Amino acid sequence: MPFYHKLGEIPPKRHTQFRKKDGSLYYEQLFGTIGFDGMSTNSYHEHRPTMVKEIRKQYPVKPKIAKANNIQSYRFRGFQVPPENDYLESRKVVLTNSDCNIILAAPKQSTKDYFYKNTDADEVIFIHKGTGKLRTHLGNIDFKYGDYLVIPRGIIYKLDFDDENNRLFIVESYSPVYTPKRYRNWFGQLLEHSPFCERDLRRPQELETYNELGDFLIKVKKQGEIIEMVYASHPFDVVGYDGYNFPYAFSIHDFEPITGRIHQPPPVHQTFETNTFVICSFVPRLYDYHPNSIPAPYNHSNIDSDEVLYYVDGDFMSRNDIDQGHISLHPAGIPHGPHPGTTEKSIGKTKTEELAVMVDTFKPLQVTEEAMKIADEDYYKSWLE
């Protein structure tokens, strides 16, 4: 995030001696992105963060592709993904390209026996069902329904759930995830026209510090594989840090919608951006107030991007037969628009209670075998009258 955060104890100047009560040194680590040019954090550890005792098994987790070149519109019934005990095993990639993975997960149990680190991708985890705590080496964040958890690559984390009823919509990004640049000034501050501000972004406020030696398993994701690495010290041994590179949470319920006299284009819903895709939030809002307005969206051609909508709650006014957890895929190259009858039904309506997350990718998405298990293959015919 392009704003400064400090937590725990740090020395008055970076790269200088910082000693424990017994006179020994804390171990400083620069946790940075894009070489030395991106956002970074300086953290201070009880033990060297480099002590690898053992490298165990290594196994692939790349998705299996069912349709590599897809032009068919699909609906996927996300809640048909069966719950699984283990967090990593529960993650099912449904759509993928060289820039991102779109994942559904229904983990029943907290991450207990291992820590997890994604070295390839930033993760945006949307909490559809469930409450709990995101625990990381840079501090903890409580989460609940409607939260986006933004976890930069390289963060070591666990997810602790309060019960077994959890549903997650996850986007892995191989380029950094930022707030939209048009909402920020040249210093990085969110501007007055932004639909959210820094007060809405929840930073870690609870820092767990363990001064422990032993065998600590970290499952590391790298180039489509999980590598099990055993470290000699507890990963959560940070006594303090400061900088710009840390996890944070943002609730979709804190997104303030931008409305107008006539129908507004999808970019007004934008919440996050990368170089290769955007994430948008559709939230309850007043409809357009021109006397002859049509609240339903107009037909438009997806010439340059694939559009993915994950339906969270409410009645999505431009779609028929849509339920919680459904995903619609409208691929690049063909037009799409409201279902028959929805345009007429929208006229005269004053507001919507819909809640959805949209991902627009600039490269085509491939459909995986996991997606085809929950696919409605006749969805593309649903515009026939």
GULUM-165519 format. One line per 8 residues: number of its first residue (from 1); for each residue z, x, y of N, C-alpha, C. Coordinates in steps of 0.1 Angstrom, whole numbers. Atoms other than C-alpha are relative to their C-alpha. Layout:
GULUM-165519
NUM	Z,X,Y,Z,X,Y,Z,X,Y ~ ...
This chain:
GULUM-165519
1	0,8,-12,0,0,0,0,9,12 ~ 0,-8,-12,-8,13,35,12,-3,9 ~ -12,-1,-8,28,12,47,11,7,-7 ~ -10,-9,5,58,34,43,12,-7,-6 ~ -11,5,7,86,28,19,9,11,-5 ~ -10,-10,4,118,47,11,11,-7,-8 ~ -10,6,9,143,41,-17,8,12,-6 ~ -8,-11,5,172,62,-29,3,11,9
9	-3,-11,-8,182,96,-18,-11,11,0 ~ 11,-10,-1,157,122,-5,5,11,10 ~ -4,-10,-10,160,155,14,-6,-3,14 ~ 6,2,-14,153,156,52,-14,4,1 ~ 13,-5,-2,121,175,47,-6,2,-14 ~ 6,-1,13,96,174,18,-3,15,-4 ~ 3,-14,5,89,205,-4,11,10,4 ~ -11,-9,-2,123,219,4,11,-2,-10
17	-11,1,11,155,225,-17,8,-13,2 ~ -8,12,1,172,193,-28,9,2,-12 ~ -9,-4,11,203,201,-48,10,-11,-4 ~ -10,9,5,226,181,-70,14,5,3 ~ -14,-4,-3,264,183,-67,4,13,-7 ~ -3,-13,7,265,211,-93,-8,12,5 ~ 8,-11,-6,241,232,-72,-14,1,-6 ~ 13,0,6,211,227,-95,-10,-8,8
25	10,7,-8,178,215,-81,-4,-13,-6 ~ 8,11,4,163,180,-83,-15,5,-1 ~ 14,-4,2,126,182,-94,-9,-10,7 ~ 9,8,-8,101,170,-69,-13,-2,-7 ~ 13,3,5,69,153,-79,-8,-8,10 ~ 10,7,-9,39,143,-57,-7,-10,-9 ~ 7,10,8,26,110,-71,-11,-6,9 ~ 11,3,-10,-8,107,-54,-12,-6,-7
33	13,6,5,-42,91,-57,-12,7,8 ~ 13,-6,-6,-78,103,-49,3,15,4 ~ -3,-14,-3,-68,139,-52,12,1,9 ~ -10,-1,-10,-47,148,-22,-4,-8,13 ~ 5,7,-11,-66,124,0,4,-15,1 ~ -4,14,0,-53,90,-10,15,-2,3 ~ -14,3,-3,-19,73,-7,8,7,-11 ~ -9,-7,9,10,92,-23,14,-3,3
41	-14,1,0,47,92,-29,6,13,-5 ~ -8,-11,5,72,121,-32,12,-5,-7 ~ -12,5,7,98,114,-59,8,12,-5 ~ -9,-10,3,128,134,-69,7,-4,-13 ~ -4,3,14,139,136,-106,12,8,-4 ~ -11,-7,6,170,145,-125,-5,11,-9 ~ 6,-10,10,148,164,-151,-15,2,3 ~ 14,-2,-2,114,179,-151,-8,-12,-6
49	8,12,5,88,150,-155,-11,5,-9 ~ 11,-6,8,66,173,-176,4,4,-14 ~ -5,-4,13,87,177,-208,-5,-8,-11 ~ 6,7,11,64,165,-236,5,6,-13 ~ -5,-5,13,81,168,-271,-10,-1,-11 ~ 9,3,12,54,153,-293,-11,-10,5 ~ 11,9,-2,20,136,-292,-3,-6,-13 ~ 1,7,13,18,110,-319,-14,-6,-1
57	13,6,3,-10,86,-328,-8,-4,12 ~ 9,4,-10,-40,78,-307,-10,-10,-6 ~ 8,11,6,-60,46,-312,-8,-7,11 ~ 8,6,-10,-88,27,-294,4,-14,3 ~ -2,14,-4,-83,-5,-274,-11,-5,8 ~ 11,5,-8,-117,-9,-259,-4,-13,-6 ~ 5,13,5,-130,-45,-261,-13,1,-8 ~ 13,1,7,-157,-55,-285,-9,-10,7
65	9,8,-9,-187,-69,-267,-8,-10,-9 ~ 8,10,7,-202,-102,-279,-14,-2,7 ~ 13,2,-8,-228,-106,-251,0,10,11 ~ 1,-11,-10,-238,-75,-231,-8,-4,12 ~ 8,4,-11,-264,-91,-210,0,-15,1 ~ -3,14,0,-252,-126,-201,-5,-7,13 ~ 4,8,-12,-267,-152,-178,5,-14,-2 ~ -5,13,3,-250,-182,-193,14,-3,6
73	-13,4,-5,-222,-201,-175,9,-4,-11 ~ -9,3,11,-191,-204,-196,13,-5,6 ~ -14,3,-3,-157,-220,-196,8,5,-12 ~ -9,-5,11,-129,-203,-216,13,-7,2 ~ -13,7,0,-97,-221,-225,11,10,-3 ~ -9,-12,0,-72,-194,-217,13,-3,-8 ~ -13,2,7,-41,-211,-232,-2,-1,-15 ~ 2,-1,14,-58,-210,-266,2,14,-5
81	-4,-13,5,-50,-173,-267,14,-1,-6 ~ -13,2,7,-21,-172,-292,10,10,6 ~ -11,-10,-4,12,-157,-281,2,10,-11 ~ -3,-11,9,21,-124,-296,13,7,5 ~ -12,-6,-3,54,-105,-297,-1,11,10 ~ 1,-12,-8,43,-72,-283,-9,-1,12 ~ 7,2,-13,32,-69,-247,-15,6,-1 ~ 13,-6,0,3,-45,-252,-10,-7,-10
89	9,7,10,-10,-62,-284,-4,-14,5 ~ 3,13,-5,-9,-95,-265,-12,0,10 ~ 10,-1,-11,-34,-83,-239,-14,-1,-6 ~ 13,2,5,-69,-96,-247,-10,0,11 ~ 11,-1,-10,-99,-85,-227,-10,-10,-3 ~ 10,11,2,-122,-115,-222,-13,3,7 ~ 12,-3,-7,-146,-101,-196,2,15,5 ~ -2,-14,-3,-154,-65,-188,-13,6,6
97	12,-8,-4,-178,-41,-170,6,14,3 ~ -5,-14,-2,-176,-4,-160,10,1,11 ~ -9,0,-11,-154,-13,-130,13,-6,-3 ~ -12,7,2,-128,-36,-144,1,-7,-13 ~ -2,9,12,-113,-56,-173,7,-12,5 ~ -7,13,-3,-102,-92,-170,6,-4,-13 ~ -9,1,12,-74,-99,-195,9,-12,1 ~ -10,11,2,-54,-128,-208,11,6,-9
105	-11,-4,8,-19,-122,-223,10,-11,-1 ~ -11,9,2,8,-143,-237,11,7,-8 ~ -10,-7,7,36,-119,-246,13,-8,-2 ~ -12,7,3,67,-133,-262,13,8,2 ~ -12,-9,-1,90,-103,-260,-2,10,11 ~ 0,-10,-10,100,-78,-234,-5,13,-6 ~ 4,-13,5,88,-42,-236,13,8,-3 ~ -13,-6,4,117,-27,-255,0,14,-5
113	0,-13,7,108,3,-276,-8,11,6 ~ 9,-10,-6,84,21,-253,-2,-4,15 ~ 5,1,-14,73,26,-217,-15,0,0 ~ 15,0,-1,37,20,-206,-5,6,13 ~ 6,-6,-11,15,39,-183,-16,-1,-1 ~ 14,1,0,-21,31,-174,-6,11,9 ~ 4,-11,-8,-37,63,-162,-14,-2,5 ~ 14,3,-4,-72,48,-158,-1,-10,12
121	3,12,-9,-67,17,-137,13,-5,7 ~ -10,8,-7,-46,-1,-111,0,-13,-8 ~ -1,13,7,-33,-34,-126,5,-10,10 ~ -5,11,-7,-30,-67,-109,4,-11,-10 ~ -5,10,10,-8,-90,-131,4,-13,7 ~ -3,13,-5,-8,-127,-121,9,-7,-10 ~ -9,7,9,22,-145,-135,-2,-15,1 ~ 2,15,1,11,-180,-146,12,-7,-5
129	-12,5,5,41,-187,-167,10,11,-3 ~ -10,-10,4,73,-168,-171,8,5,13 ~ -8,-7,-11,101,-151,-150,5,12,-7 ~ -6,-12,6,116,-117,-154,1,11,11 ~ -1,-12,-8,117,-82,-140,-10,10,-4 ~ 8,-12,2,91,-55,-136,9,12,3 ~ -8,-12,-1,109,-22,-142,-9,12,0 ~ 9,-12,-2,92,10,-130,8,12,3
137	-7,-12,-4,101,46,-124,2,1,15 ~ -3,0,-14,99,38,-87,7,-13,5 ~ -9,11,-4,122,8,-88,-5,-13,-7 ~ 2,13,7,123,-28,-100,-3,-11,10 ~ 4,12,-7,108,-61,-88,2,-12,-9 ~ -1,13,7,118,-96,-99,-13,-8,1 ~ 12,8,-1,89,-119,-107,2,-14,-5 ~ 0,14,4,82,-156,-112,-14,-6,1
145	13,7,0,54,-182,-114,-7,2,14 ~ 8,-2,-12,27,-174,-89,-1,13,6 ~ 0,-13,-6,34,-138,-83,-12,9,-5 ~ 9,-12,3,8,-110,-82,9,12,-1 ~ -6,-13,0,23,-77,-94,-11,10,1 ~ 10,-11,-2,2,-48,-81,6,13,-4 ~ -6,-12,6,9,-17,-102,-11,11,1 ~ 10,-10,-1,-10,14,-91,-1,9,-13
153	2,-9,12,-24,37,-118,11,11,-1 ~ -10,-10,2,1,61,-133,14,-4,1 ~ -13,5,0,31,40,-127,5,-2,-14 ~ -6,3,13,54,40,-157,9,-12,1 ~ -7,13,-1,67,5,-164,3,-7,-13 ~ -3,9,10,82,-21,-186,0,-14,6 ~ -1,14,-5,81,-59,-183,11,-7,-8 ~ -11,7,7,114,-77,-191,-2,-15,3
161	1,15,-2,109,-115,-196,13,-7,-3 ~ -12,8,2,136,-141,-195,0,-9,-12 ~ 1,8,12,122,-161,-224,-14,3,-6 ~ 12,-3,8,92,-163,-248,-12,-7,6 ~ 11,8,-5,70,-187,-227,-6,7,12 ~ 6,-8,-11,48,-163,-207,-15,0,-1 ~ 14,-1,-1,12,-164,-196,-4,8,12 ~ 4,-9,-10,-4,-136,-177,-16,1,1
169	15,-2,-3,-39,-132,-160,0,14,6 ~ -1,-14,-4,-45,-95,-156,-14,6,4 ~ 12,-7,-3,-72,-75,-138,3,15,1 ~ -1,-14,0,-75,-38,-145,-12,5,9 ~ 10,-5,-10,-94,-19,-117,-1,15,-1 ~ 2,-15,1,-109,16,-121,-1,6,14 ~ -1,-5,-14,-109,19,-83,12,-6,6 ~ -13,4,-6,-78,15,-61,-1,-14,5
177	-1,13,-5,-67,-20,-52,7,0,14 ~ -5,0,-13,-61,-26,-15,1,-14,6 ~ 2,12,-8,-55,-54,10,-13,1,7 ~ 13,-1,-6,-88,-64,26,0,7,14 ~ 0,-8,-12,-98,-40,53,-2,-8,13 ~ 2,8,-12,-108,-67,77,12,-7,5 ~ -13,5,-4,-72,-79,78,9,11,6 ~ -8,-11,-4,-60,-44,88,-6,7,13
185	5,-9,-11,-62,-23,120,-1,14,-5 ~ 3,-13,5,-70,14,118,12,8,-4 ~ -13,-6,6,-33,23,111,4,-6,-13 ~ -4,7,13,-32,-1,81,8,-12,2 ~ -8,12,-2,-11,-28,97,-8,-13,-1 ~ 7,13,1,-21,-64,88,0,-7,13 ~ 3,6,-13,-35,-82,118,4,-15,1 ~ -4,14,-2,-27,-116,133,-8,-10,-7
193	8,10,7,-56,-133,116,1,1,-15 ~ -1,-2,14,-46,-121,82,8,-12,-6 ~ -7,12,6,-35,-150,58,14,4,-6 ~ -13,-4,4,-4,-129,49,4,12,8 ~ -4,-12,-7,16,-101,64,10,8,-8 ~ -8,-9,7,39,-72,54,13,-7,-5 ~ -12,7,4,69,-96,53,-1,-7,-14 ~ 2,8,13,53,-114,23,-1,10,-12
201	2,-9,10,49,-82,3,13,6,-5 ~ -13,-3,5,79,-75,-19,0,14,-7 ~ 0,-13,5,86,-38,-24,12,2,-10 ~ -12,-3,9,110,-23,-51,12,2,9 ~ -13,-2,-7,146,-26,-39,11,5,-9 ~ -10,-4,10,165,-17,-71,-6,12,-7 ~ 4,-13,7,162,19,-84,9,3,-11 ~ -8,-4,12,174,25,-119,-2,15,-2
209	0,-14,2,183,61,-124,8,4,-13 ~ -6,-4,12,190,75,-159,-1,15,-1 ~ -1,-15,2,202,111,-164,2,2,-15 ~ -1,0,15,194,111,-202,-11,9,-6 ~ 9,-7,8,178,135,-226,-1,-6,-14 ~ 2,6,13,164,124,-260,-15,-1,-4 ~ 13,3,4,132,109,-274,-5,-13,7 ~ 4,12,-8,114,85,-250,-15,-2,-1
217	14,2,3,81,70,-261,-7,-7,12 ~ 8,6,-10,55,64,-234,-14,-2,-6 ~ 13,3,4,23,46,-244,-9,1,12 ~ 9,-3,-11,-4,60,-222,-14,-4,-3 ~ 14,5,2,-38,43,-217,-9,10,7 ~ 9,-10,-6,-66,68,-211,-14,-2,-7 ~ 14,1,4,-104,62,-214,-1,-9,-12 ~ 2,10,10,-100,31,-235,8,2,-13
225	-8,-2,11,-74,45,-259,15,0,4 ~ -14,-1,-2,-36,43,-262,4,13,-7 ~ -6,-12,5,-19,77,-267,15,0,0 ~ -15,1,0,17,78,-278,6,14,2 ~ -6,-13,-4,36,106,-261,15,-2,1 ~ -15,0,0,73,114,-266,5,10,10 ~ -6,-8,-10,91,128,-236,15,3,-3 ~ -14,-4,3,124,147,-236,10,-6,10
233	-9,6,-10,139,129,-206,-4,-14,3 ~ 2,14,-3,142,93,-196,-10,-1,12 ~ 10,1,-11,111,83,-174,6,-6,13 ~ -6,6,-12,134,64,-150,12,9,4 ~ -11,-9,-4,153,94,-138,-2,4,15 ~ 2,-3,-14,142,92,-101,12,-4,8 ~ -11,2,-9,170,95,-76,-4,-5,14 ~ 5,5,-13,149,87,-46,-15,4,2
241	14,-3,-3,114,87,-32,-4,-6,14 ~ 6,7,-12,93,79,-1,-15,3,0 ~ 14,-1,-1,57,74,7,-7,-14,0 ~ 8,11,-1,29,49,4,-5,-6,-14 ~ 6,3,13,21,47,-34,11,-5,-9 ~ -11,7,8,44,22,-52,-4,-14,-4 ~ 3,13,4,43,-11,-70,5,-10,11 ~ -5,11,-9,47,-44,-50,-4,-13,-6
249	3,13,4,46,-81,-55,-4,-9,12 ~ 4,10,-11,29,-109,-35,-1,-13,-7 ~ 1,13,6,33,-146,-43,-12,-7,6 ~ 11,8,-4,2,-168,-42,4,-11,9 ~ -6,11,-8,25,-194,-26,2,4,14 ~ -2,-5,-14,28,-172,5,-13,3,6 ~ 14,-1,-6,-10,-171,11,-2,-12,9 ~ 2,10,-10,-17,-190,43,-15,-3,1
257	15,2,1,-51,-207,39,-6,-1,14 ~ 8,1,-12,-77,-204,66,-10,-12,-1 ~ 8,12,1,-94,-238,73,-9,-1,12 ~ 9,2,-11,-121,-251,96,-6,-14,1 ~ 6,13,-1,-141,-281,108,-10,-3,-11 ~ 9,2,11,-167,-275,81,4,10,-11 ~ -4,-8,12,-165,-259,46,0,15,3 ~ -1,-15,-2,-153,-223,48,-5,7,-13
265	5,-8,12,-170,-196,25,12,6,-7 ~ -11,-6,8,-150,-180,-3,7,12,6 ~ -7,-11,-6,-142,-148,17,13,-3,8 ~ -12,3,-8,-116,-167,37,12,-1,-10 ~ -10,0,10,-96,-168,4,4,14,-5 ~ -2,-13,6,-97,-131,-2,14,5,2 ~ -14,-5,0,-64,-115,-11,1,15,-2 ~ 0,-14,3,-72,-80,-25,-15,4,-1
273	14,-5,1,-103,-58,-25,0,14,-7 ~ 3,-14,5,-117,-27,-43,-14,3,4 ~ 14,-4,-3,-150,-9,-40,-10,-8,-8 ~ 9,6,10,-163,-30,-69,2,-15,-2 ~ -2,15,2,-148,-65,-68,11,-4,10 ~ -11,6,-9,-125,-88,-48,7,-10,-8 ~ -8,10,5,-97,-111,-57,4,-10,11 ~ -3,10,-10,-92,-144,-39,10,-10,-5
281	-10,10,4,-65,-171,-39,-4,-13,6 ~ 2,14,-4,-73,-208,-37,13,-7,-1 ~ -14,6,-1,-41,-226,-25,-1,-14,6 ~ -1,13,-6,-31,-261,-14,-3,2,15 ~ 4,-1,-15,-47,-267,21,-6,-13,4 ~ 7,11,-6,-61,-292,45,-15,2,-2 ~ 14,0,0,-97,-301,41,-6,1,14 ~ 8,-1,-12,-124,-297,67,1,-13,8
289	-3,12,-8,-120,-320,97,-11,-4,9 ~ 11,6,-6,-155,-325,110,-2,-14,-5 ~ 0,14,4,-161,-362,110,-10,-3,-12 ~ 10,2,11,-191,-358,86,1,12,-10 ~ -1,-11,9,-177,-329,66,-1,-4,-15 ~ 0,2,14,-182,-325,29,10,11,-6 ~ -9,-10,4,-151,-308,15,-4,8,-13 ~ 4,-7,12,-167,-299,-19,-10,12,5
297	8,-11,-3,-185,-265,-18,-15,-4,-2 ~ 14,1,2,-223,-264,-14,-5,8,-11 ~ 6,-8,10,-245,-251,-41,-4,14,6 ~ 4,-13,-5,-250,-214,-38,-4,9,-12 ~ 6,-9,10,-268,-186,-57,9,12,-1 ~ -6,-13,3,-249,-158,-73,-11,10,-3 ~ 10,-10,2,-275,-132,-67,5,14,-3 ~ -5,-14,1,-253,-101,-64,13,1,-7
305	-14,-2,6,-220,-109,-81,2,-11,-11 ~ -6,9,9,-204,-126,-111,12,-6,6 ~ -11,6,-5,-179,-152,-102,9,-6,-11 ~ -9,4,10,-148,-158,-123,12,-8,7 ~ -11,8,-6,-123,-186,-115,11,-2,-11 ~ -11,2,10,-89,-187,-133,8,-12,6 ~ -6,12,-5,-74,-222,-129,15,0,-3 ~ -14,-1,1,-37,-222,-123,7,-13,-1
313	-7,13,-1,-26,-257,-113,-8,-9,9 ~ 6,10,-9,-36,-289,-95,-14,-5,-5 ~ 12,6,3,-69,-307,-94,-11,7,8 ~ 11,-8,-7,-99,-284,-86,-11,-9,2 ~ 9,12,-4,-121,-308,-67,-15,2,-3 ~ 15,-2,3,-155,-292,-75,-3,0,-15 ~ 2,-1,14,-150,-292,-113,5,-13,-7 ~ -4,11,9,-148,-319,-140,6,7,-12
321	-6,-4,13,-126,-315,-171,5,15,1 ~ -6,-13,-1,-107,-284,-159,15,-1,-2 ~ -14,1,3,-72,-277,-171,7,14,3 ~ -7,-13,-2,-45,-250,-166,-5,10,-10 ~ 4,-11,8,-55,-216,-179,-15,1,-4 ~ 14,-1,2,-92,-224,-180,-6,11,9 ~ 7,-10,-8,-116,-197,-168,-15,-4,0 ~ 15,2,-1,-151,-204,-155,-7,13,4
329	8,-12,-3,-177,-177,-155,-14,-5,5 ~ 13,4,-6,-208,-182,-132,-7,14,3 ~ 5,-13,-1,-229,-151,-137,-11,2,11 ~ 10,-4,-10,-252,-133,-112,-14,-4,-4 ~ 14,3,3,-288,-143,-110,-4,-15,0 ~ 3,14,1,-285,-181,-111,9,-8,10 ~ -8,8,-9,-272,-208,-87,11,-8,-7 ~ -10,9,5,-240,-228,-93,5,-9,12
337	-6,9,-10,-222,-256,-75,9,-11,-6 ~ -10,10,5,-200,-287,-78,-6,-8,-11 ~ 4,8,11,-202,-308,-109,-5,-14,6 ~ 5,14,-4,-221,-342,-107,12,-9,4 ~ -10,10,-5,-200,-367,-87,11,5,8 ~ -12,-6,-7,-175,-343,-73,-3,1,15 ~ 3,-1,-15,-194,-339,-39,3,-14,6 ~ -2,14,-5,-193,-377,-34,15,-3,0
345	-14,4,1,-157,-380,-45,8,8,11 ~ -8,-8,-10,-146,-353,-20,-1,-5,14 ~ 2,5,-14,-159,-371,11,12,-9,3 ~ -11,8,-5,-130,-386,30,14,5,-4 ~ -13,-6,4,-103,-365,12,5,9,11 ~ -6,-8,-11,-79,-348,36,7,13,-5 ~ -7,-12,5,-63,-321,14,-2,2,-15 ~ 1,-3,14,-63,-304,-20,13,7,-4
353	-12,-7,6,-34,-292,-42,-4,10,-10 ~ 4,-9,10,-55,-268,-62,6,14,1 ~ -6,-14,0,-42,-234,-72,-9,8,-10 ~ 9,-7,9,-66,-208,-86,-2,14,5 ~ 3,-14,-3,-74,-171,-87,-15,3,-3 ~ 14,-3,2,-110,-159,-82,-2,15,0 ~ 4,-14,1,-125,-125,-92,-15,0,2 ~ 15,-2,-2,-160,-117,-78,-3,15,-3
361	4,-14,3,-175,-86,-94,-14,3,5 ~ 13,-4,-5,-204,-67,-80,-10,5,-11 ~ 8,-4,11,-217,-56,-114,2,-12,-10 ~ -1,11,10,-224,-81,-143,11,3,-10 ~ -11,-1,10,-196,-88,-167,-6,-3,-14 ~ 3,2,14,-199,-86,-204,10,-9,-6 ~ -9,10,7,-184,-113,-226,4,6,-13 ~ -6,-7,12,-161,-100,-253,1,-10,-12
369	-2,9,12,-155,-113,-289,13,-8,2 ~ -12,8,-3,-120,-124,-277,-3,-12,8 ~ 4,11,-8,-136,-145,-251,-7,-11,-8 ~ 8,10,8,-160,-162,-276,9,-8,-9 ~ -9,8,8,-130,-173,-296,5,-13,7 ~ -5,11,-8,-120,-196,-267,-10,-6,9 ~ 11,4,-9,-154,-204,-252,-5,-14,-3 ~ 8,12,0,-170,-237,-244,-14,3,2
377	14,-4,-1,-206,-229,-252,-9,-10,6 ~ 8,11,-6,-219,-262,-238,3,-2,15 ~ -4,2,-14,-203,-257,-204,-12,1,9 ~ 11,-2,-9,-236,-246,-189,-9,-13,2 ~ 7,13,-1,-250,-281,-196,7,-10,8 ~ -8,10,-7,-223,-298,-176,-5,-5,13 ~ 5,5,-13,-244,-302,-145,-12,-10,-2 ~ 11,10,3,-270,-324,-163,5,-14,3
385	-4,14,-4,-269,-360,-150,-7,-10,-10
